[in-house]
Amino acid sequence: MSVACGAECFLAIGCLRWIWKRCTYIGGDDSATWPPATADEFESVPHLCRIILSVYEEDLHHPKFPPLGGYRLNPDYVIKRVTYKETLGRAPPYLIYLDHSRREIVLAIRGLNLKKESDYKVLLNNRLGMQMFDGGYVHHGLLKSAIWLLNEESEGLKRLWLENGAEYKMVFVGHSLGSGVAALLTVIVVNHRDRLGGIPRELVRCFALAPARCMSLNLAVKYADVIYSVVLQDDFLPRTATPLEDIFKSIFCLPCLIFLVCLRDTFIPEGRKLRDPRRLYAPGRIYHIVERKFCRCGRYPPEVRTAIPVDGRFEHIVLSSHATSDHAIIWIHREAEKALNLMKEKSSETMTTAPKVQRFDRLQSIEKEHKDALERAVSLNIPHAVDANENEEDDKNGRQESTSTSASTDSEDESSADKLASKHKDHSDTSESRKTSNTNWNDVVERLFERSGSDKLKARKDINISDT
């Protein structure tokens, strides 16, 4: 009798401890040890939020979302707007914005529309471990949407970049569902930069606002130099490892789902999460906007923290009433602008050296953080993790290929698809590659994504070992 009572007491204490830790955990705890971001690296986020909000507008000359501060969209810079009627459900609506003042070519993709069945189809088009790319797993539906988008707009983006000079950046930005499409589109472009005229990797950027978990951990760390995720406080989507289709199938009972996911993840060891190659994560470097504190009401002056986390990468669900409201693009826009203004005021008060020196030192520290994150991923035995030296060699080879591609003339008759197939011949696991004159880009990309049976067997073996 006493043994049974002791076991019940022990179980009750354990449950109370879990409830206390879950209820007292706030979104700011995820980035408590991260260093603060600088105004220079965060400066474009409010402006990009404004561009995404323009995708929702019906009339850009009379916007229903009033501009905040000085971030006003110039309708004359909009090159193209694409609606659901034109995408036929293959991708969310988007626009192409040529910003001459910032020297950027921006492709902005809107978030999930709860009224559109096509957006749900993109989310539902995925199974665990269904799609591999570059040694990691990605969301199949989002990847397919990114391929379609590149197929449609690659020639237009290439022409814009070549006509406006080599100093213009190519920026892909998306919110929620669009963030996953933008991130995977960036991964494809970085690996096949000849599709956009041989644009250098350092001129390609992606900002994923309220990002969806769309790629495995090794890819999230590998592309942290070109993909930046922006998370507002308690946003549920970057923290929920549950497949996106399960989230939005239960959208009307989302708090219940979040609680059950939180309870389930408590009993999954950290090592098992890291060794699972099929577990998806938020992409790239993360900028966390923190504006609330424990046991305090209201919003405080926001601060932005940044890092490339490897272990503990937004793995804890936050049981908060703001978990869904922090996902809204309008709130991200407002708080990002407030945080940027505070950073500018603080930097102007404490500046003791020339801005160029500060910017150079920050660029060096960002490169070092990326190398450290790559080495950390290797030390944790994350499947398919890339070494820092290997990543530098890939970047060097990519720059050489981009230089040779940009120097070639437009009169060459060889198709870009055939070039891609020959360039990735060593990485392909098929013994023979089919070469036809009318090769389709979609077929080439699908062949590039195929992996050998040994890699898949190794991935399964890692999962089985972790399960035991």
FENCOR-V319425 format. One record per helix or strand of 3 or more residues. SS is the DSSP state (alpha for helix, beta for strand). FROM is the first residue (numbers start at 1). LEN is the number of residues. Records with the same first field share a line. If there is no record, write none. Layout:
SS=FROM-LEN ; FROM-LEN
This chain:
alpha=2-23 ; 27-5 ; 39-4 ; 45-12 ; 60-3 ; 75-3 ; 84-4 ; 117-8 ; 140-24 ; 177-15 ; 193-4 ; 201-3 ; 217-6 ; 237-3 ; 244-6 ; 251-16 ; 270-6 ; 325-3 ; 329-22 ; 355-25 ; 388-20 ; 416-8 ; 441-8 ; 453-15
beta=78-5 ; 94-6 ; 104-6 ; 131-3 ; 136-3 ; 169-7 ; 204-6 ; 227-6 ; 285-6 ; 303-5
